[in-house]
Amino acid sequence: MNDTKSLPDLPDRLSVNSRSPHHVAEVFEHDIGILLNDKERFDVEEYCISEGWVKVPSKKALDRRGQPLLMTIKGTVKAFYR
């Protein structure tokens, strides 16, 4: 039951994109979850707890590099380890 490897603290702002300055690789070694307004979201690309928003990819729109455009959704954000 004792976990010898402690989990790193979840940052206030985190991004899935490895080119972002808010990407923390150590966090992604573990499975994390995001709650937005008390509902779990599985499509979150970036979040900020203090500002209260998440960014999710749009359905079909792409930017000029072929990456999906990100839409910002505001609400109460909570991050946790599963």
PDB file with one MODEL, atoms N, CA, C and O in Angstrom:
MODEL        1
ATOM      1  N   MET A   1       0.807  -1.193   0.000  1.00  0.00           N
ATOM      2  CA  MET A   1       0.000   0.000   0.000  1.00  0.00           C
ATOM      3  C   MET A   1       0.850   1.257   0.000  1.00  0.00           C
ATOM      4  O   MET A   1       0.413   2.291  -0.505  1.00  0.00           O
ATOM      5  N   ASN A   2       2.052   1.196   0.553  1.00  0.00           N
ATOM      6  CA  ASN A   2       2.891   2.381   0.581  1.00  0.00           C
ATOM      7  C   ASN A   2       3.518   2.608  -0.777  1.00  0.00           C
ATOM      8  O   ASN A   2       4.155   1.718  -1.340  1.00  0.00           O
ATOM      9  N   ASP A   3       3.331   3.796  -1.292  1.00  0.00           N
ATOM     10  CA  ASP A   3       3.896   4.152  -2.581  1.00  0.00           C
ATOM     11  C   ASP A   3       5.253   4.796  -2.339  1.00  0.00           C
ATOM     12  O   ASP A   3       5.334   5.882  -1.766  1.00  0.00           O
ATOM     13  N   THR A   4       6.318   4.130  -2.773  1.00  0.00           N
ATOM     14  CA  THR A   4       7.656   4.662  -2.532  1.00  0.00           C
ATOM     15  C   THR A   4       7.960   5.841  -3.442  1.00  0.00           C
ATOM     16  O   THR A   4       8.816   6.665  -3.123  1.00  0.00           O
ATOM     17  N   LYS A   5       7.280   5.928  -4.553  1.00  0.00           N
ATOM     18  CA  LYS A   5       7.496   7.026  -5.484  1.00  0.00           C
ATOM     19  C   LYS A   5       6.369   8.042  -5.317  1.00  0.00           C
ATOM     20  O   LYS A   5       5.215   7.749  -5.631  1.00  0.00           O
ATOM     21  N   SER A   6       6.700   9.224  -4.828  1.00  0.00           N
ATOM     22  CA  SER A   6       5.664  10.228  -4.604  1.00  0.00           C
ATOM     23  C   SER A   6       5.310  10.906  -5.928  1.00  0.00           C
ATOM     24  O   SER A   6       6.144  11.039  -6.823  1.00  0.00           O
ATOM     25  N   LEU A   7       4.073  11.322  -6.021  1.00  0.00           N
ATOM     26  CA  LEU A   7       3.591  11.988  -7.226  1.00  0.00           C
ATOM     27  C   LEU A   7       3.988  13.460  -7.192  1.00  0.00           C
ATOM     28  O   LEU A   7       3.926  14.089  -6.136  1.00  0.00           O
ATOM     29  N   PRO A   8       4.399  14.024  -8.341  1.00  0.00           N
ATOM     30  CA  PRO A   8       4.723  15.458  -8.361  1.00  0.00           C
ATOM     31  C   PRO A   8       3.454  16.289  -8.191  1.00  0.00           C
ATOM     32  O   PRO A   8       2.363  15.862  -8.572  1.00  0.00           O
ATOM     33  N   ASP A   9       3.608  17.469  -7.621  1.00  0.00           N
ATOM     34  CA  ASP A   9       2.469  18.367  -7.450  1.00  0.00           C
ATOM     35  C   ASP A   9       1.944  18.799  -8.812  1.00  0.00           C
ATOM     36  O   ASP A   9       2.718  19.047  -9.737  1.00  0.00           O
ATOM     37  N   LEU A  10       0.624  18.885  -8.925  1.00  0.00           N
ATOM     38  CA  LEU A  10       0.023  19.357 -10.163  1.00  0.00           C
ATOM     39  C   LEU A  10       0.166  20.878 -10.236  1.00  0.00           C
ATOM     40  O   LEU A  10      -0.186  21.577  -9.286  1.00  0.00           O
ATOM     41  N   PRO A  11       0.674  21.391 -11.347  1.00  0.00           N
ATOM     42  CA  PRO A  11       0.854  22.847 -11.459  1.00  0.00           C
ATOM     43  C   PRO A  11      -0.477  23.563 -11.661  1.00  0.00           C
ATOM     44  O   PRO A  11      -1.487  22.941 -11.989  1.00  0.00           O
ATOM     45  N   ASP A  12      -0.464  24.876 -11.462  1.00  0.00           N
ATOM     46  CA  ASP A  12      -1.645  25.709 -11.661  1.00  0.00           C
ATOM     47  C   ASP A  12      -2.040  25.725 -13.131  1.00  0.00           C
ATOM     48  O   ASP A  12      -3.227  25.765 -13.455  1.00  0.00           O
ATOM     49  N   ARG A  13      -1.056  25.694 -14.019  1.00  0.00           N
ATOM     50  CA  ARG A  13      -1.316  25.718 -15.459  1.00  0.00           C
ATOM     51  C   ARG A  13      -0.504  24.615 -16.104  1.00  0.00           C
ATOM     52  O   ARG A  13       0.690  24.477 -15.838  1.00  0.00           O
ATOM     53  N   LEU A  14      -1.148  23.830 -16.953  1.00  0.00           N
ATOM     54  CA  LEU A  14      -0.488  22.683 -17.568  1.00  0.00           C
ATOM     55  C   LEU A  14      -0.965  22.525 -18.999  1.00  0.00           C
ATOM     56  O   LEU A  14      -2.143  22.719 -19.297  1.00  0.00           O
ATOM     57  N   SER A  15      -0.038  22.168 -19.886  1.00  0.00           N
ATOM     58  CA  SER A  15      -0.350  21.972 -21.298  1.00  0.00           C
ATOM     59  C   SER A  15       0.134  20.611 -21.759  1.00  0.00           C
ATOM     60  O   SER A  15       1.173  20.128 -21.310  1.00  0.00           O
ATOM     61  N   VAL A  16      -0.619  19.997 -22.651  1.00  0.00           N
ATOM     62  CA  VAL A  16      -0.242  18.715 -23.241  1.00  0.00           C
ATOM     63  C   VAL A  16       0.842  18.907 -24.300  1.00  0.00           C
ATOM     64  O   VAL A  16       1.675  18.024 -24.502  1.00  0.00           O
ATOM     65  N   ASN A  17       0.835  20.043 -24.969  1.00  0.00           N
ATOM     66  CA  ASN A  17       1.777  20.327 -26.050  1.00  0.00           C
ATOM     67  C   ASN A  17       3.195  20.452 -25.499  1.00  0.00           C
ATOM     68  O   ASN A  17       3.459  21.280 -24.627  1.00  0.00           O
ATOM     69  N   SER A  18       4.095  19.631 -26.010  1.00  0.00           N
ATOM     70  CA  SER A  18       5.471  19.623 -25.494  1.00  0.00           C
ATOM     71  C   SER A  18       6.244  20.886 -25.847  1.00  0.00           C
ATOM     72  O   SER A  18       7.270  21.158 -25.223  1.00  0.00           O
ATOM     73  N   ARG A  19       5.794  21.668 -26.822  1.00  0.00           N
ATOM     74  CA  ARG A  19       6.468  22.919 -27.185  1.00  0.00           C
ATOM     75  C   ARG A  19       6.041  24.082 -26.309  1.00  0.00           C
ATOM     76  O   ARG A  19       6.640  25.154 -26.379  1.00  0.00           O
ATOM     77  N   SER A  20       5.021  23.895 -25.490  1.00  0.00           N
ATOM     78  CA  SER A  20       4.512  24.959 -24.632  1.00  0.00           C
ATOM     79  C   SER A  20       5.419  25.159 -23.417  1.00  0.00           C
ATOM     80  O   SER A  20       5.998  24.194 -22.918  1.00  0.00           O
ATOM     81  N   PRO A  21       5.552  26.397 -22.935  1.00  0.00           N
ATOM     82  CA  PRO A  21       6.330  26.614 -21.701  1.00  0.00           C
ATOM     83  C   PRO A  21       5.620  26.068 -20.459  1.00  0.00           C
ATOM     84  O   PRO A  21       6.224  26.003 -19.389  1.00  0.00           O
ATOM     85  N   HIS A  22       4.354  25.678 -20.585  1.00  0.00           N
ATOM     86  CA  HIS A  22       3.588  25.157 -19.457  1.00  0.00           C
ATOM     87  C   HIS A  22       3.511  23.634 -19.463  1.00  0.00           C
ATOM     88  O   HIS A  22       2.698  23.052 -18.745  1.00  0.00           O
ATOM     89  N   HIS A  23       4.340  22.993 -20.258  1.00  0.00           N
ATOM     90  CA  HIS A  23       4.384  21.534 -20.318  1.00  0.00           C
ATOM     91  C   HIS A  23       5.353  21.016 -19.259  1.00  0.00           C
ATOM     92  O   HIS A  23       6.502  21.454 -19.196  1.00  0.00           O
ATOM     93  N   VAL A  24       4.885  20.075 -18.422  1.00  0.00           N
ATOM     94  CA  VAL A  24       5.712  19.454 -17.385  1.00  0.00           C
ATOM     95  C   VAL A  24       5.675  17.948 -17.644  1.00  0.00           C
ATOM     96  O   VAL A  24       4.667  17.290 -17.387  1.00  0.00           O
ATOM     97  N   ALA A  25       6.780  17.411 -18.153  1.00  0.00           N
ATOM     98  CA  ALA A  25       6.810  16.009 -18.573  1.00  0.00           C
ATOM     99  C   ALA A  25       6.622  15.039 -17.413  1.00  0.00           C
ATOM    100  O   ALA A  25       6.035  13.972 -17.597  1.00  0.00           O
ATOM    101  N   GLU A  26       7.105  15.384 -16.228  1.00  0.00           N
ATOM    102  CA  GLU A  26       6.997  14.477 -15.074  1.00  0.00           C
ATOM    103  C   GLU A  26       5.546  14.201 -14.697  1.00  0.00           C
ATOM    104  O   GLU A  26       5.225  13.108 -14.229  1.00  0.00           O
ATOM    105  N   VAL A  27       4.680  15.169 -14.894  1.00  0.00           N
ATOM    106  CA  VAL A  27       3.265  14.996 -14.554  1.00  0.00           C
ATOM    107  C   VAL A  27       2.620  13.975 -15.487  1.00  0.00           C
ATOM    108  O   VAL A  27       1.766  13.201 -15.053  1.00  0.00           O
ATOM    109  N   PHE A  28       3.010  13.960 -16.751  1.00  0.00           N
ATOM    110  CA  PHE A  28       2.386  13.081 -17.729  1.00  0.00           C
ATOM    111  C   PHE A  28       2.869  11.640 -17.636  1.00  0.00           C
ATOM    112  O   PHE A  28       2.404  10.788 -18.393  1.00  0.00           O
ATOM    113  N   GLU A  29       3.788  11.352 -16.727  1.00  0.00           N
ATOM    114  CA  GLU A  29       4.171   9.965 -16.481  1.00  0.00           C
ATOM    115  C   GLU A  29       3.072   9.236 -15.714  1.00  0.00           C
ATOM    116  O   GLU A  29       3.081   8.008 -15.639  1.00  0.00           O
ATOM    117  N   HIS A  30       2.131   9.977 -15.146  1.00  0.00           N
ATOM    118  CA  HIS A  30       1.019   9.425 -14.373  1.00  0.00           C
ATOM    119  C   HIS A  30      -0.281   9.829 -15.054  1.00  0.00           C
ATOM    120  O   HIS A  30      -0.308  10.775 -15.842  1.00  0.00           O
ATOM    121  N   ASP A  31      -1.338   9.126 -14.756  1.00  0.00           N
ATOM    122  CA  ASP A  31      -2.647   9.411 -15.333  1.00  0.00           C
ATOM    123  C   ASP A  31      -3.315  10.514 -14.524  1.00  0.00           C
ATOM    124  O   ASP A  31      -3.497  10.374 -13.315  1.00  0.00           O
ATOM    125  N   ILE A  32      -3.685  11.622 -15.192  1.00  0.00           N
ATOM    126  CA  ILE A  32      -4.342  12.728 -14.507  1.00  0.00           C
ATOM    127  C   ILE A  32      -5.741  12.921 -15.071  1.00  0.00           C
ATOM    128  O   ILE A  32      -6.033  12.503 -16.191  1.00  0.00           O
ATOM    129  N   GLY A  33      -6.595  13.553 -14.293  1.00  0.00           N
ATOM    130  CA  GLY A  33      -7.950  13.867 -14.717  1.00  0.00           C
ATOM    131  C   GLY A  33      -8.254  15.333 -14.479  1.00  0.00           C
ATOM    132  O   GLY A  33      -7.644  15.976 -13.624  1.00  0.00           O
ATOM    133  N   ILE A  34      -9.206  15.859 -15.246  1.00  0.00           N
ATOM    134  CA  ILE A  34      -9.603  17.256 -15.141  1.00  0.00           C
ATOM    135  C   ILE A  34     -11.110  17.316 -14.933  1.00  0.00           C
ATOM    136  O   ILE A  34     -11.874  16.720 -15.693  1.00  0.00           O
ATOM    137  N   LEU A  35     -11.531  18.034 -13.905  1.00  0.00           N
ATOM    138  CA  LEU A  35     -12.948  18.294 -13.672  1.00  0.00           C
ATOM    139  C   LEU A  35     -13.238  19.744 -14.044  1.00  0.00           C
ATOM    140  O   LEU A  35     -12.564  20.659 -13.570  1.00  0.00           O
ATOM    141  N   LEU A  36     -14.232  19.949 -14.887  1.00  0.00           N
ATOM    142  CA  LEU A  36     -14.699  21.287 -15.234  1.00  0.00           C
ATOM    143  C   LEU A  36     -16.150  21.371 -14.803  1.00  0.00           C
ATOM    144  O   LEU A  36     -16.999  20.649 -15.326  1.00  0.00           O
ATOM    145  N   ASN A  37     -16.439  22.243 -13.855  1.00  0.00           N
ATOM    146  CA  ASN A  37     -17.780  22.376 -13.286  1.00  0.00           C
ATOM    147  C   ASN A  37     -18.304  21.020 -12.796  1.00  0.00           C
ATOM    148  O   ASN A  37     -19.454  20.656 -13.043  1.00  0.00           O
ATOM    149  N   ASP A  38     -17.436  20.284 -12.099  1.00  0.00           N
ATOM    150  CA  ASP A  38     -17.744  18.991 -11.482  1.00  0.00           C
ATOM    151  C   ASP A  38     -18.094  17.892 -12.481  1.00  0.00           C
ATOM    152  O   ASP A  38     -18.730  16.907 -12.106  1.00  0.00           O
ATOM    153  N   LYS A  39     -17.692  18.037 -13.746  1.00  0.00           N
ATOM    154  CA  LYS A  39     -17.844  16.984 -14.753  1.00  0.00           C
ATOM    155  C   LYS A  39     -16.472  16.705 -15.339  1.00  0.00           C
ATOM    156  O   LYS A  39     -15.741  17.628 -15.698  1.00  0.00           O
ATOM    157  N   GLU A  40     -16.126  15.425 -15.434  1.00  0.00           N
ATOM    158  CA  GLU A  40     -14.796  15.067 -15.933  1.00  0.00           C
ATOM    159  C   GLU A  40     -14.742  15.252 -17.445  1.00  0.00           C
ATOM    160  O   GLU A  40     -15.636  14.827 -18.176  1.00  0.00           O
ATOM    161  N   ARG A  41     -13.656  15.903 -17.895  1.00  0.00           N
ATOM    162  CA  ARG A  41     -13.420  16.119 -19.327  1.00  0.00           C
ATOM    163  C   ARG A  41     -12.229  15.275 -19.741  1.00  0.00           C
ATOM    164  O   ARG A  41     -11.232  15.203 -19.023  1.00  0.00           O
ATOM    165  N   PHE A  42     -12.331  14.637 -20.898  1.00  0.00           N
ATOM    166  CA  PHE A  42     -11.272  13.771 -21.390  1.00  0.00           C
ATOM    167  C   PHE A  42     -10.546  14.373 -22.590  1.00  0.00           C
ATOM    168  O   PHE A  42      -9.602  13.767 -23.097  1.00  0.00           O
ATOM    169  N   ASP A  43     -10.966  15.555 -23.056  1.00  0.00           N
ATOM    170  CA  ASP A  43     -10.402  16.160 -24.254  1.00  0.00           C
ATOM    171  C   ASP A  43      -9.628  17.448 -23.973  1.00  0.00           C
ATOM    172  O   ASP A  43      -9.439  18.252 -24.887  1.00  0.00           O
ATOM    173  N   VAL A  44      -9.181  17.666 -22.754  1.00  0.00           N
ATOM    174  CA  VAL A  44      -8.513  18.911 -22.363  1.00  0.00           C
ATOM    175  C   VAL A  44      -7.069  18.919 -22.868  1.00  0.00           C
ATOM    176  O   VAL A  44      -6.311  17.980 -22.622  1.00  0.00           O
ATOM    177  N   GLU A  45      -6.701  19.980 -23.571  1.00  0.00           N
ATOM    178  CA  GLU A  45      -5.335  20.159 -24.058  1.00  0.00           C
ATOM    179  C   GLU A  45      -4.503  21.029 -23.108  1.00  0.00           C
ATOM    180  O   GLU A  45      -3.289  20.852 -23.003  1.00  0.00           O
ATOM    181  N   GLU A  46      -5.154  21.957 -22.427  1.00  0.00           N
ATOM    182  CA  GLU A  46      -4.463  22.876 -21.513  1.00  0.00           C
ATOM    183  C   GLU A  46      -5.474  23.349 -20.471  1.00  0.00           C
ATOM    184  O   GLU A  46      -6.666  23.463 -20.758  1.00  0.00           O
ATOM    185  N   TYR A  47      -4.988  23.625 -19.256  1.00  0.00           N
ATOM    186  CA  TYR A  47      -5.883  24.142 -18.226  1.00  0.00           C
ATOM    187  C   TYR A  47      -5.151  25.164 -17.365  1.00  0.00           C
ATOM    188  O   TYR A  47      -3.922  25.185 -17.312  1.00  0.00           O
ATOM    189  N   CYS A  48      -5.932  26.016 -16.689  1.00  0.00           N
ATOM    190  CA  CYS A  48      -5.420  26.949 -15.694  1.00  0.00           C
ATOM    191  C   CYS A  48      -6.436  26.991 -14.556  1.00  0.00           C
ATOM    192  O   CYS A  48      -7.575  27.422 -14.739  1.00  0.00           O
ATOM    193  N   ILE A  49      -6.012  26.544 -13.392  1.00  0.00           N
ATOM    194  CA  ILE A  49      -6.918  26.460 -12.241  1.00  0.00           C
ATOM    195  C   ILE A  49      -7.243  27.849 -11.698  1.00  0.00           C
ATOM    196  O   ILE A  49      -8.408  28.139 -11.424  1.00  0.00           O
ATOM    197  N   SER A  50      -6.236  28.717 -11.535  1.00  0.00           N
ATOM    198  CA  SER A  50      -6.462  30.028 -10.914  1.00  0.00           C
ATOM    199  C   SER A  50      -7.327  30.942 -11.786  1.00  0.00           C
ATOM    200  O   SER A  50      -8.112  31.729 -11.256  1.00  0.00           O
ATOM    201  N   GLU A  51      -7.196  30.851 -13.112  1.00  0.00           N
ATOM    202  CA  GLU A  51      -7.998  31.690 -14.000  1.00  0.00           C
ATOM    203  C   GLU A  51      -9.321  31.028 -14.368  1.00  0.00           C
ATOM    204  O   GLU A  51     -10.219  31.702 -14.873  1.00  0.00           O
ATOM    205  N   GLY A  52      -9.464  29.728 -14.127  1.00  0.00           N
ATOM    206  CA  GLY A  52     -10.722  29.033 -14.335  1.00  0.00           C
ATOM    207  C   GLY A  52     -11.078  28.766 -15.782  1.00  0.00           C
ATOM    208  O   GLY A  52     -12.184  29.093 -16.213  1.00  0.00           O
ATOM    209  N   TRP A  53     -10.170  28.181 -16.542  1.00  0.00           N
ATOM    210  CA  TRP A  53     -10.475  27.828 -17.925  1.00  0.00           C
ATOM    211  C   TRP A  53      -9.736  26.565 -18.356  1.00  0.00           C
ATOM    212  O   TRP A  53      -8.716  26.185 -17.780  1.00  0.00           O
ATOM    213  N   VAL A  54     -10.282  25.932 -19.383  1.00  0.00           N
ATOM    214  CA  VAL A  54      -9.633  24.814 -20.061  1.00  0.00           C
ATOM    215  C   VAL A  54      -9.687  25.090 -21.555  1.00  0.00           C
ATOM    216  O   VAL A  54     -10.563  25.812 -22.032  1.00  0.00           O
ATOM    217  N   LYS A  55      -8.747  24.512 -22.286  1.00  0.00           N
ATOM    218  CA  LYS A  55      -8.756  24.622 -23.742  1.00  0.00           C
ATOM    219  C   LYS A  55      -8.949  23.225 -24.316  1.00  0.00           C
ATOM    220  O   LYS A  55      -8.241  22.280 -23.968  1.00  0.00           O
ATOM    221  N   VAL A  56      -9.935  23.128 -25.211  1.00  0.00           N
ATOM    222  CA  VAL A  56     -10.252  21.858 -25.862  1.00  0.00           C
ATOM    223  C   VAL A  56     -10.189  22.064 -27.376  1.00  0.00           C
ATOM    224  O   VAL A  56     -10.451  23.166 -27.858  1.00  0.00           O
ATOM    225  N   PRO A  57      -9.844  21.013 -28.133  1.00  0.00           N
ATOM    226  CA  PRO A  57      -9.783  21.156 -29.591  1.00  0.00           C
ATOM    227  C   PRO A  57     -11.183  21.285 -30.187  1.00  0.00           C
ATOM    228  O   PRO A  57     -12.139  20.676 -29.706  1.00  0.00           O
ATOM    229  N   SER A  58     -11.281  22.093 -31.246  1.00  0.00           N
ATOM    230  CA  SER A  58     -12.564  22.218 -31.947  1.00  0.00           C
ATOM    231  C   SER A  58     -12.809  20.962 -32.771  1.00  0.00           C
ATOM    232  O   SER A  58     -11.896  20.164 -32.982  1.00  0.00           O
ATOM    233  N   LYS A  59     -14.029  20.791 -33.230  1.00  0.00           N
ATOM    234  CA  LYS A  59     -14.407  19.575 -33.947  1.00  0.00           C
ATOM    235  C   LYS A  59     -13.680  19.442 -35.289  1.00  0.00           C
ATOM    236  O   LYS A  59     -13.049  18.419 -35.552  1.00  0.00           O
ATOM    237  N   LYS A  60     -13.767  20.483 -36.145  1.00  0.00           N
ATOM    238  CA  LYS A  60     -13.230  20.347 -37.499  1.00  0.00           C
ATOM    239  C   LYS A  60     -12.217  21.412 -37.884  1.00  0.00           C
ATOM    240  O   LYS A  60     -11.423  21.185 -38.797  1.00  0.00           O
ATOM    241  N   ALA A  61     -12.213  22.560 -37.229  1.00  0.00           N
ATOM    242  CA  ALA A  61     -11.369  23.673 -37.645  1.00  0.00           C
ATOM    243  C   ALA A  61      -9.900  23.394 -37.340  1.00  0.00           C
ATOM    244  O   ALA A  61      -9.552  22.933 -36.253  1.00  0.00           O
ATOM    245  N   LEU A  62      -9.049  23.682 -38.322  1.00  0.00           N
ATOM    246  CA  LEU A  62      -7.607  23.487 -38.182  1.00  0.00           C
ATOM    247  C   LEU A  62      -6.893  24.807 -38.407  1.00  0.00           C
ATOM    248  O   LEU A  62      -7.379  25.667 -39.141  1.00  0.00           O
ATOM    249  N   ASP A  63      -5.730  24.967 -37.770  1.00  0.00           N
ATOM    250  CA  ASP A  63      -4.927  26.157 -38.031  1.00  0.00           C
ATOM    251  C   ASP A  63      -4.072  25.912 -39.277  1.00  0.00           C
ATOM    252  O   ASP A  63      -4.194  24.863 -39.910  1.00  0.00           O
ATOM    253  N   ARG A  64      -3.228  26.847 -39.627  1.00  0.00           N
ATOM    254  CA  ARG A  64      -2.448  26.731 -40.869  1.00  0.00           C
ATOM    255  C   ARG A  64      -1.388  25.646 -40.815  1.00  0.00           C
ATOM    256  O   ARG A  64      -0.850  25.263 -41.854  1.00  0.00           O
ATOM    257  N   ARG A  65      -1.075  25.144 -39.634  1.00  0.00           N
ATOM    258  CA  ARG A  65      -0.112  24.046 -39.504  1.00  0.00           C
ATOM    259  C   ARG A  65      -0.796  22.681 -39.429  1.00  0.00           C
ATOM    260  O   ARG A  65      -0.127  21.658 -39.280  1.00  0.00           O
ATOM    261  N   GLY A  66      -2.126  22.663 -39.533  1.00  0.00           N
ATOM    262  CA  GLY A  66      -2.872  21.419 -39.499  1.00  0.00           C
ATOM    263  C   GLY A  66      -3.248  20.949 -38.110  1.00  0.00           C
ATOM    264  O   GLY A  66      -3.794  19.857 -37.954  1.00  0.00           O
ATOM    265  N   GLN A  67      -2.964  21.759 -37.091  1.00  0.00           N
ATOM    266  CA  GLN A  67      -3.329  21.433 -35.718  1.00  0.00           C
ATOM    267  C   GLN A  67      -4.757  21.922 -35.449  1.00  0.00           C
ATOM    268  O   GLN A  67      -5.161  22.946 -35.998  1.00  0.00           O
ATOM    269  N   PRO A  68      -5.523  21.218 -34.622  1.00  0.00           N
ATOM    270  CA  PRO A  68      -6.885  21.692 -34.325  1.00  0.00           C
ATOM    271  C   PRO A  68      -6.860  23.004 -33.542  1.00  0.00           C
ATOM    272  O   PRO A  68      -6.010  23.215 -32.678  1.00  0.00           O
ATOM    273  N   LEU A  69      -7.816  23.882 -33.867  1.00  0.00           N
ATOM    274  CA  LEU A  69      -7.950  25.124 -33.121  1.00  0.00           C
ATOM    275  C   LEU A  69      -8.471  24.805 -31.727  1.00  0.00           C
ATOM    276  O   LEU A  69      -9.274  23.888 -31.549  1.00  0.00           O
ATOM    277  N   LEU A  70      -8.012  25.560 -30.749  1.00  0.00           N
ATOM    278  CA  LEU A  70      -8.408  25.323 -29.365  1.00  0.00           C
ATOM    279  C   LEU A  70      -9.465  26.329 -28.943  1.00  0.00           C
ATOM    280  O   LEU A  70      -9.316  27.530 -29.169  1.00  0.00           O
ATOM    281  N   MET A  71     -10.535  25.834 -28.326  1.00  0.00           N
ATOM    282  CA  MET A  71     -11.592  26.683 -27.791  1.00  0.00           C
ATOM    283  C   MET A  71     -11.421  26.767 -26.283  1.00  0.00           C
ATOM    284  O   MET A  71     -11.096  25.770 -25.639  1.00  0.00           O
ATOM    285  N   THR A  72     -11.635  27.940 -25.720  1.00  0.00           N
ATOM    286  CA  THR A  72     -11.529  28.142 -24.274  1.00  0.00           C
ATOM    287  C   THR A  72     -12.903  28.026 -23.644  1.00  0.00           C
ATOM    288  O   THR A  72     -13.858  28.666 -24.085  1.00  0.00           O
ATOM    289  N   ILE A  73     -12.994  27.201 -22.605  1.00  0.00           N
ATOM    290  CA  ILE A  73     -14.235  27.038 -21.846  1.00  0.00           C
ATOM    291  C   ILE A  73     -13.940  27.444 -20.409  1.00  0.00           C
ATOM    292  O   ILE A  73     -12.987  26.958 -19.800  1.00  0.00           O
ATOM    293  N   LYS A  74     -14.767  28.342 -19.870  1.00  0.00           N
ATOM    294  CA  LYS A  74     -14.543  28.851 -18.519  1.00  0.00           C
ATOM    295  C   LYS A  74     -15.429  28.131 -17.517  1.00  0.00           C
ATOM    296  O   LYS A  74     -16.531  27.683 -17.836  1.00  0.00           O
ATOM    297  N   GLY A  75     -14.914  28.031 -16.291  1.00  0.00           N
ATOM    298  CA  GLY A  75     -15.659  27.390 -15.217  1.00  0.00           C
ATOM    299  C   GLY A  75     -14.719  27.055 -14.072  1.00  0.00           C
ATOM    300  O   GLY A  75     -13.586  27.533 -14.028  1.00  0.00           O
ATOM    301  N   THR A  76     -15.193  26.236 -13.151  1.00  0.00           N
ATOM    302  CA  THR A  76     -14.399  25.790 -12.014  1.00  0.00           C
ATOM    303  C   THR A  76     -13.570  24.584 -12.440  1.00  0.00           C
ATOM    304  O   THR A  76     -14.113  23.561 -12.858  1.00  0.00           O
ATOM    305  N   VAL A  77     -12.243  24.712 -12.329  1.00  0.00           N
ATOM    306  CA  VAL A  77     -11.333  23.669 -12.806  1.00  0.00           C
ATOM    307  C   VAL A  77     -10.653  23.006 -11.610  1.00  0.00           C
ATOM    308  O   VAL A  77     -10.161  23.678 -10.703  1.00  0.00           O
ATOM    309  N   LYS A  78     -10.636  21.672 -11.630  1.00  0.00           N
ATOM    310  CA  LYS A  78      -9.926  20.887 -10.628  1.00  0.00           C
ATOM    311  C   LYS A  78      -9.119  19.811 -11.342  1.00  0.00           C
ATOM    312  O   LYS A  78      -9.634  19.138 -12.235  1.00  0.00           O
ATOM    313  N   ALA A  79      -7.868  19.648 -10.957  1.00  0.00           N
ATOM    314  CA  ALA A  79      -7.007  18.611 -11.525  1.00  0.00           C
ATOM    315  C   ALA A  79      -6.694  17.597 -10.431  1.00  0.00           C
ATOM    316  O   ALA A  79      -6.555  17.954  -9.261  1.00  0.00           O
ATOM    317  N   PHE A  80      -6.585  16.326 -10.823  1.00  0.00           N
ATOM    318  CA  PHE A  80      -6.326  15.270  -9.846  1.00  0.00           C
ATOM    319  C   PHE A  80      -5.615  14.113 -10.521  1.00  0.00           C
ATOM    320  O   PHE A  80      -5.650  13.964 -11.742  1.00  0.00           O
ATOM    321  N   TYR A  81      -4.965  13.291  -9.691  1.00  0.00           N
ATOM    322  CA  TYR A  81      -4.380  12.036 -10.177  1.00  0.00           C
ATOM    323  C   TYR A  81      -5.416  10.946 -10.047  1.00  0.00           C
ATOM    324  O   TYR A  81      -6.148  10.881  -9.059  1.00  0.00           O
ATOM    325  N   ARG A  82      -5.474  10.087 -11.054  1.00  0.00           N
ATOM    326  CA  ARG A  82      -6.426   8.962 -11.000  1.00  0.00           C
ATOM    327  C   ARG A  82      -5.829   7.796 -10.262  1.00  0.00           C
ATOM    328  O   ARG A  82      -6.478   6.761 -10.115  1.00  0.00           O
TER     329      ARG A  82
ENDMDL
END
